[in-house]
Amino acid sequence: MSLEAVGDRWSLLIIRDLMVRGFTTFKQFQDGGEHIATNILADRLQKLAAAGIISSENDETDRRSVHYRLTEKGIDLAPIVLELLIWGARHENTGAPVGVIAKMAKNREGILAEVRRRWEQRDTTPLLPWLGGNSSDFERIHQPPGHKHKPK
């Protein structure tokens, strides 16, 4: 049953994009570079919502605009998505920088804590530098435990 809710390629990419790329709108998913057909995207968003993995809400300033967000159930998939990102980058040509993946693998707890923090604070800044995130944020997350971050 669990795999039925998230097990297809498109559903996992939507969850990944909500989690680490900061996507929230249909247009962002559609323009995200994965070349998902609009009917498939609409279907997967509906199925993820029906499974309780994402929720949708209308934009307060433009009621026609819908924003998607992971639910508590959805954010609980973060460890699985992180492992899939690391595995994929090690074994497939994903375009992810090797050094970044090595840092992610060494600091899984830091990444997961940051993903959850961003979710709780509704921070849609992309987490990963090669996906448009801030590289200094990424470096801060990946410092060894006990390391003191020195501001520039």
C-alpha positions in Angstrom: 0.0 0.0 0.0 2.7 2.5 0.9 4.5 2.1 -2.4 1.3 2.6 -4.3 1.0 6.2 -2.9 4.6 7.3 -3.7 6.2 4.6 -5.7 6.0 6.0 -9.3 8.6 8.2 -10.8 6.4 11.3 -11.0 5.1 11.2 -7.4 8.6 10.9 -6.1 9.8 13.8 -8.2 7.0 15.9 -6.9 7.8 15.0 -3.3 11.5 15.7 -4.0 10.7 19.1 -5.6 8.5 20.1 -2.7 11.1 19.0 -0.2 14.4 20.3 -1.7 13.7 22.6 -4.6 11.0 24.7 -2.9 8.4 24.2 -5.5 4.8 25.0 -4.5 2.8 25.6 -7.7 1.7 23.6 -10.7 3.7 25.9 -13.0 6.9 25.3 -11.0 6.5 21.6 -11.3 5.7 21.8 -15.0 8.6 24.1 -15.7 11.0 22.1 -13.4 12.8 20.4 -16.2 11.4 16.9 -15.8 9.0 17.3 -18.8 6.0 15.9 -17.1 2.7 16.1 -19.1 0.1 18.4 -17.5 -2.5 15.6 -17.3 0.0 13.3 -15.4 1.1 16.1 -13.1 -2.5 17.0 -12.3 -3.3 13.3 -11.6 -0.2 12.8 -9.4 -0.9 15.9 -7.4 -4.5 14.7 -6.9 -3.3 11.2 -5.8 -0.7 12.6 -3.4 -3.4 14.8 -1.9 -5.8 11.9 -1.6 -3.1 9.9 0.1 -2.6 12.7 2.6 1.0 13.3 1.5 0.5 16.8 0.2 -2.1 19.5 0.8 -3.2 22.4 -1.3 -4.3 25.9 -0.5 -5.3 28.9 -2.5 -3.0 31.9 -2.6 -4.3 34.7 -0.3 -3.5 37.4 -2.9 -4.6 35.4 -6.0 -7.4 33.0 -5.2 -6.9 31.3 -8.6 -3.4 30.3 -7.7 -3.0 27.0 -5.8 0.0 26.2 -3.6 1.0 22.7 -2.7 2.8 21.7 0.5 3.9 18.5 2.1 1.8 17.4 5.1 3.4 15.9 8.3 2.9 12.5 6.6 4.7 13.8 3.5 7.7 15.4 5.4 8.2 12.1 7.2 9.3 10.8 3.8 12.4 13.0 4.0 14.8 10.2 5.1 13.7 8.0 2.2 14.0 10.9 -0.4 17.4 11.8 0.9 18.6 8.2 0.6 17.2 8.1 -3.0 19.0 11.3 -3.8 22.3 10.0 -2.5 21.9 6.6 -4.1 20.9 8.1 -7.5 23.8 10.5 -7.5 26.2 7.7 -6.8 24.9 5.3 -9.4 23.2 7.4 -12.1 24.2 10.5 -14.1 22.1 13.0 -12.2 24.3 16.1 -12.6 24.7 16.4 -8.8 28.2 17.4 -7.8 30.1 14.4 -6.4 31.5 16.5 -3.5 28.0 17.7 -2.5 26.7 14.2 -2.5 29.6 13.1 -0.3 28.8 15.9 2.2 25.2 14.9 2.2 26.0 11.3 2.9 28.2 12.3 5.8 25.7 14.6 7.4 22.3 13.0 6.9 21.0 14.2 10.2 21.9 17.8 9.5 20.2 17.7 6.1 17.1 16.1 7.5 16.9 18.7 10.4 17.2 21.5 7.8 14.6 20.0 5.6 12.2 19.8 8.6 13.1 23.3 9.7 12.4 24.7 6.3 9.1 22.8 6.2 8.0 24.0 9.6 8.9 27.6 8.7 7.4 27.4 5.2 10.8 28.3 3.8 10.7 27.6 0.1 14.4 28.4 -0.6 15.9 25.5 -2.5 18.0 23.4 -0.2 20.6 22.2 -2.7 23.0 24.5 -4.5 22.8 22.8 -7.9 19.0 23.2 -7.6 19.2 27.0 -7.0 19.9 27.0 -3.3 22.5 29.2 -1.5 25.8 27.4 -1.3 26.7 29.1 2.0 23.5 27.7 3.5 24.6 24.3 2.2 28.1 24.6 3.7 26.6 25.6 7.1 24.4 22.6 7.2 27.3 20.3 6.3 29.8 21.3 9.0 30.8 18.5 11.4 29.1 18.4 14.7 30.5 21.0 17.1 32.0 23.1 14.3 31.5 26.9 14.9 30.3 28.7 11.8 32.2 31.9 11.2 30.2 34.6 9.4 31.8 36.2 6.4 
